[in-house]
Amino acid sequence: MLDRLTTMKKRLDDTPHLLRLGRLFSETVLLKVGEDEYYLTFDKGALAGIQPGPSRKTPWRFALITDAEALEKFWQPRPEPGFHDIFGLVKIARGRIEGDILALVKNLRFFKEFMALPREEMAK
């Protein structure tokens, strides 16, 4: 998972329109996949750091919690219904969103497109 997140960081750096979308987003997001936790620190839309957890000392603004199988289905080039969107994962009870929902909603397009970056690689 850490390798995938590192690849996502590189893809984000190479995607100017996405960096432009996230230019006002400077937060730490918790991505919990099964029992594994990753703290993604964004600075003006760029992914400045990926810190593996768990950590009780790392503050985060909002969290996306899911399982590895659901995330792999989410990252398919043409995901099946329910796995096409982070809110779809919540609707089919394969994901949860916790924390400051307003921070997510304010930056929803940026975060959704960031999370979908591996779809292009999976299509190859």
ABEGO torsion letter per residue (X at the ends): XAAAAAAAAAAAAABAAAAAAAAABBBBBBBBBEABBBBBBBBGGBBABBBBOBBAABBBABBBBBBAAAAAAAABABBBBGAABAAAAAAAGABBBBEBAAAAAAAAAAAAAAAAAAAAAAAX
